[in-house]
Amino acid sequence: MEEYLALFENAIIRQSELVGTERARIQAKKAGLTVSRTGRVLACNENPMVVLLRLIRFFAEDGSLTALDACSPLIDKMVDIPAELEKVS
């Protein structure tokens, strides 16, 4: 879980630089995260793989290509999801 929290935190910080801190915090909250005013992820309230997918969707919702910059580490993590699901089964 710590790996996901660090990943989410880095993505939120990058997104904050692109769209502003408040908007990035709102997107993170909608995705299922609790985030401090400074952008620190305090909790992941749902399955981290679901939160990962939601963050990508919310970060890219405005159609901006620059938003994909914040999504790139999240997209890279998606490659690991099948292996993580096998561990759970």
Residue, then its C-alpha position, 0 to 999 in steps of 0.5 A: m500500500e505504501e508504494y501506491l500512496a507514494l505513487f498517488e502523492n507524486a502524481i497529485i503534486r505533478q497535477s497540482e503544478l498543472v491545474g492548481t492545488e485545489r483542483a488536484r485535491i478535489q480530483a484526488k478526493k473524487a478518486g477515493l483519496t484523503v489528501s492534506r492541503t499540502g498534497r500529502v496523501l493521508a489515506c486511500n479509502e478504496n482499493p488502490m487499483v480502482v483509485l489508480l484508474r479513477l485518478i487517471r480518468f479525473f486527471a485527463e478529464d479536461g482533455s489536456l495533453t499536459a494532464l497526461d504528464a501527471c498521469s504517466p507514472l499512474i499509467d506505468k503502474m497499470v502494467d503491474i496490476p495483472a501480477e498484483l491481481e494474481k497474488v490476491s487470487 
